[in-house]
Amino acid sequence: MTAQLTAPAGAQTDRQRRVLRRLPWWIATVFLIGAALIWIFPFLWMLSASLKNNMEMFSGGLRLWPKEFVWDNYARAWNDAHFGRYLINTIVVTVITVVIVTIRCATAGYVLARYRFRGSRLFLGVLIATLFVPTGYTIIPVVKISMQLHLIDSLGGLILALSGGAYVSAILIYYGYFRQIPRELEEAAVVDGAGFARTFFSVMLPLAMPVTATVAVLTFIATWNAFFLPLVFTFSRPNLRTVSVGMQAFVGETATDWAGMAAAGVISIVPVVVLFIFLQRYFVEGISGAVKS
Amino acid sequence: MTIRSVHLTRREARVRAGESAATNQRPARHGWKKKTTWIWLFLLPTVVLYGIYTIYPIIASYWYSLVEWNGFDENQTFVGISNYREVFADPLFWNSFKVTLLFMVFVVPARVLLSLLMAMVLNSPKLPLIGVLRSAFFIPVVTTTAIIGVVMRFILDPASGPINSILLRLGSGGIDFLGDPHWALPTAAVLYVWKFFGVTMIYWLAALQTIPYELNEAARIDGAGTGKIFRYITVPMLKPFLIIITVLTIEETFHNFDLMYTLTGGGPYFHTEIIEIYIYRWAFAAAIPQLGHASAAAVVFGLLVAVVGAIQLWAVYATRRRGAGR
């Protein structure tokens, strides 16, 4: 008690000094928050536009707060512009693709990391050589072979085409991770009587959980946002469109309903943004892994 | 086995990484024959999917580029290199080639250097709200490019977009950002930098985190100012990453169909027609598709990407070597 009573004078200046030392950082933060708000302005504007009526959209300039909230825009986007349907298509395509890609990259990364077999070096070499193949390069044969297999104009065909993308970095992330796990773990599992598949699924794969999260999140975002393949696969089947293709068509069909379009954009973008906010750690780890390795 | 013990072993393993690496690489011998079956079973999904949708198309493009074919009938006529001759004689192909490279020249330095500055600001541990700020600058990356393209078209619309309504109110003339041949490509480039800025920023943050914080602190105690620290510590430490990040960014600018197609569709008058849109136009948007012609363009595009990729591998290899030599 007495100590506290005598302390104040010294403590005060000490705190003041600390605040002063932090001041430049707070000023920088205020500037950065301003910059960040300008940075995400297009999203804020889209959100506000989705609640305005079309008249106000054209006259309102950059003002964000709508005069009156028009929830009807969402109803129009969801029902008349079929964004409810597009959203379901997108969810189906994305979830199944993520599952397929994660499993195939995990198993491939595992055997490439743990076993040397005839062709394993060639396999890795081919993978690395195709690290950056752009969709624009492979699209024509992909469409042609999908036609021959009767897989064009179907969600299943689109899912297979998306799952068959290179995803080399995903395989390499698994490869790098499995490579540094000590061999004793597998040997222990074998001694306990586990076979090849069991060793993988009940020992190795659970160990690789952080990698799986990273690969799943990166694949999710890439698939949700995919445009070129879904565009080409749904030319003649509008009801199979994903949100990104649906958005493009929306503008072509109703050139005047910008408020409805903004609502459709919000419907399409919000799921990924929410996912990102919850899982950003895995997202950032995956991206920075590209530089470190 | 409990999770805890697994983690302990892993941590141990990391400590002994040097010695265990040797044992890790030795293939297991027992039950080899059955194991081979399992190995190929594990590779099967990748072999099938990646084989059909990535490897086969790469090879097939070469064949398609040698035939005359509209994509509808079965008959493909072998025409040798005449598609290539057509493509090389087409001024619009060279235009798209030029647009692709010009776009790269606009975008790559902006992305690499500006994001380095931002990453250095957002790397400082003393900055409050750092997580929120990083997320804010990263958000455009995760959003759907095709939707951004459409929304930006409205924001920049010359007649009714909010940007132009403000320009008009300020008394300056309106700008047709996406419809004016002079403005379209720079506008698209700025939007592209904005959209993918966050990726490069994360690259840089990862690179900056390899510099030990104590190094900066020690330099500061020795009396070095911010400028000197940047000049003598940050720059040399970041040099190898500069090469990797630049080439990664170059490769990424080749995947730009989504934004360009939804933003301008290649217009006005082909001023933003990148090679991917050129391919798309000949293969899918034409009344009579000419897949041979489009494939020849795709092969040339693939070679361009491959050349940059080869430079990348070489650069990474060279920096690794130099790093090991030190």
Interface residues (C-beta under 8 A of the other chain):
Chain A: R22 W25 W26 A28 T29 L32 I33 A36 L37 W39 I40 P42 F43 W45 M46 M57 F58 S59 G60 G61 L62 I100 I103 R104 C105 T107 A108 Y110 V111 Y115 R116 F117 F123 V126 I128 A129 T130 L131 F132 V133 P134 T135 G136 Y137 T138 I139 I140 P141 V142 K144 I145 L160 A161 S163 G164 G165 A166 Y167 I171 R179 Q180 I181 P182 R183 E184 L185 E186 A188 F196 A197 F200 L207 I221 W224 N225 F227 F228 V232 F235 V243 S244 V245 M247 Q248 F250 V251 W258 M261 A262 G265 S268 I269 V272 V273 L275 F276 I277 Q280 F283 V284 I287 S288 G289 A290 V291 K292
Chain B: M1 V6 T9 R10 E12 A13 R14 A17 S20 T23 N24 Q25 P27 A28 K34 K35 T36 W38 I39 F42 L43 P45 T46 L49 Y50 I52 Y53 T54 I55 Y56 P57 I58 A60 S61 Y64 G71 V121 L122 S124 K126 L127 P128 L129 V132 L133 S135 A136 F137 F138 I139 P140 V142 T143 T144 T145 A146 I147 I148 V150 V151 M152 R153 F154 I155 S160 P162 I163 S165 I166 R169 W194 V199 I202 Y203 L205 A206 A207 Q209 T210 F241 I244 I245 L248 E251 F254 H255 F257 D258 Y261 T262 I275 E276 I279 Y280 A283 F284 L291 A294 S295 A298 V299 F301 G302 V305 V308 G309 L313
